[in-house]
Amino acid sequence: MEIYRIPIGESIEAVIDLLVDNFSFITKAFSNVTESGIRLLVDFMMYFPPWALILFFTGLAWFLSKKRGVTVFSFLGLLLIWNMGLWSSTISTIALVLISTLFAIVIGVPMGILAALNNICYKIIMPVLDFMQTMPAFVYLIPAIPFFGLGPVAAIFSTVVFSTPPAIRLTCLGIKQVPKELVEAADSFGSTKWQKLFKLQLPIATPTIMAGINQTIMLALSMVVIAAMIGAKGLGGEVWKAIQRLQPGRGFEAGLGIVIVAIILDRIMQKVGSKE
């Protein structure tokens, strides 16, 4: 006796085909605009000589962190990346991470606020986040291809989907952790919801929100590397080429570059969050 098989895969494919057939003009327009933005950002950063950008990033690290160790590591780490001949790939990776993180924050922080202030939205959003965070990262590459094709835009789409949950979760957590006594005091003085949100809840929740943004950046960096499989360039592309060509030394160098960028971003964001 043949057991009935629930057509989950077929249903997903039908939905994706339906969306591609009817809304491809939207994704194509978004793809063109985003790809132009990526190219503009990369060309702008590549216009300057590497040594000038290294000095700029080192100064930015000092300004944001005020830590000598972070500043020295940023300077030496970026010099090492330049020395290994991975500077252009690093710039491409930084551009993809910055744009992906921007999209993730724009989506994640408002959704986190909504989940914190509305119980119905909270009960809907949290199970969705559980599903998103347990889904293997490679799966997010599949729907990106029919919508955006191979290339950096598909990488950004999959990266945003993968890296948004921490921004939502920790924004929600930060607002929910605001002491009830302070919220009641604001209510007693006649504060509106918007006044409470912008003058009380968000300022107190800022360190937690910044921790969520930090996690979003780290996940975006890891996903940009995985997205090299669908045409994203950068350090992930160097790792992928090294795998295909059996060049373990070159792959290790690209991996080391990724580690350096990740440590610099992580340490800077930690200090920014703690200062807040």
N, C-alpha and C positions, 0 to 999 in steps of 0.2 A: 504493500500500500504506500503510495507516494504521499509524503507529507507536504501540505501547502506551505510554500515559501513566501513570506511577506516581501513584496517588491520594494524594499527600501532603496536599494541602489538605483533601480529603474525610475523610481519617483524623483530622486534627487537629480538624475540626469534630465528628466522631463522638465523639471522646474528650471534648471540651468539653461536648457535649450530654449525654453519659453522666454526667459529673461534676455538671453542673448539675441533672439530673433526680434524682440519688441523694443528693447532698450539699448541696443548696441550703439546707437547714435550718441547717447549720453556718455557711455563709457569711452567711446572714441574721442569725444570732445574733452572729457576729463583727462584722458591719456595724453592727448596732444598738449594741453596746457601744463600738465605735470611734468611731462618730458622736457618741455621748453624751460620750465623752472629749474629742473635738475641740471640741464645743460648750461643754463645761465649761471647758476651758482658754482658749478665746477669750473667753467671758463673764467669766472671772476677770481676764484681762488688760485687757479693755475696761472693767471696773469702775473702774479707776484712771484719773485724768485723764492725757492724753498727756504733759504736762510731768513728772509724777511718774515715769512709766515711762521717759521719756528720761533723767532723772537716775539712775534705778535701773540702766538698761542702761549708762550712762556709768560709774557707779561699779563695775559688774561688769567692764567692759572694763579699767578701771584695776587692779582687784584681780587679774584673771587675767593681764593682759599686763605690767603695771608699765611701760608705754610711754606717754610723754606724747603722741606722735603718734597712736597708736591711740585714746587716750582723747579727744583733741580731735576727731579725725575722726568718732568715734562720736557725739559730742555734736552737732556741726554737721550731720552727715549725717542723723541722726534728726530734727533740727529742720527740715531741708529737706523731708524726707518729710512731716512734719506740715503744713508750710506749703503743700505741693502738694495737700493734701487726700487723701492716700493712707494715712492712719494706720490706719484699720480694715482696709484691704486688706493692709497690711504685717503687722499682727497675725495675720491669717488665714494668711498665707504662713509666718510664723515658727512658728505652731502646727503647720501641716502638715509643715514641715521637721523640727521637733523630734520629732514622733511618728514620722515615717518613719525618721529617723536612729536613734531608739531601737530600733525593730523591726529595722533593718538591722544594728545593732551586736549585738543579742541573737542574731541568726541568724549573722552573719558571723564574729565573734570565736571562738565555739566551733568552727565549721567550719574556720577557719584553724588553730586548735590541733590539731584532729583530722588535718588534712592534713599538718601539720608532723611529727606524731608517728607517723603510719601511712602507709607507702609505698603501700599498696593504695588507701587513701582519696585520697592525693595524685594518683595516676594517674587516678582517676575524677573528682575534683573539678576539676582544672585544665582538662581539655578542655571541661567544662561551662561554666567561667568564660570560656574563649576564645569559646565560642558566644554566651554572654550579652553579652559586651562588644562583639562585632561586629554583633549584631543591632540594626537601627535602633530608636531610642527609641520612635518612634510605634507600633511593632508591639506593645509591651507594653500599650498602651491597649486592644487588641482583646480579649484574654481577660478583662480587668478588668470590662468592661461586663456580660457575661452572668452573672458571679458576684456582682457587687456593685451593678450598675446605675450610673446617672449620679450623680456627686456626689463628695464628698471622700474617701470610703472607697475607691472605685475608684482615685482619684488616689494614695492612700497605697499601695495594693497594687502598682500599676505602678511607683511611685517606689521602693519597697523592693526589688523585683526588679531594677530598673535600677541602684540605688546600692549593693547589697550586695557585688559582686565586689571592689572595692578593699579593703574591710575583711577579706575572706577572704585575698586575695593577700598583703597587707602583714603581716597577723598571722602567716601561714605563713612569709613571708620573714624577719621579725624573729626568730622562734624558730629557724629554720634557721641564722641567722647567729651564733647564740651560739657562742663558741669551743669547739671540741671538748675542749680541755684543761680548761676549767672543768667541762664535763659529766662528763668522766672523773674529775676530782677529787671531784665530788659523789658519783659512783658508788663511788669508793674509800672514802668516809666512810660508806657504807651508806645514802645517801638513797633514799627511795622515789620513784616516778615523780611523785606528787603534790607531794612536797617539792621535787624538782628543778624542776617546772613553776612553782610559786607563789613559790619563794624564789630561784630562779636565772634560769630562762628568761624568764618574763614580765617581771620587773623590768628585765632587760637589753634585752628586745625592746620595752619600752614606747614609746620615741621612734618606732620604726618603726610600731608599732600606732597611735599617735596620728596619724601621717602618713596612715595608711589611713582613720582616722575623719574626718580633715580632708577627704580626697578624697570620702568618702561623703557628707559634708554638702554639698559643692559639687555633686555629682551629684544629690543629693536636691533641692537648690534649682533646678537646671536642669530637672529632670523635673517638679517641681511647676508650673513655668511651662507646660511642654508639656501637662500634664494639665488645664489650663484648658479644653482641647477637649472633655473629658468631664465638665465640670461643677464642677471645682475652682475655688474662688473665690480671692481674694487678688490679688496684683500680676499674676500670670499671666492672671487673668480680666480685669483692666483692659487688658492688652495685647491680648487676644483681642477684647474689645469695641471697642477702638480700630481694629483691623484691619477688623472687620465694618462699622464706621460711617465708615471712611475719615477718621479723626482722627489724623493723624501726630504732632501735638504732644502729645496726651494719651498716645499710645503711647510716645513718647520719655520722657515724665515717668515712666510706670510702669516702663519699662526702666531708667531712672536709679535708681529706688528699688530695683530688684532688684540692680543693681550695688553700691549702697551697702550693702545687707544682706550681699551676698556678700563684699565686702571686709572688713567688720567681723568676720564669722564666721571668715573665712580667717586674718586677722591674729591674732585671739585664739587660735584653735586652734594656729597655728604657735608662739606663745609658750608655750602650755600644754605642747605636745609637747617644746619645747626645754628647758623647766624640768624636765620629767621625766627 
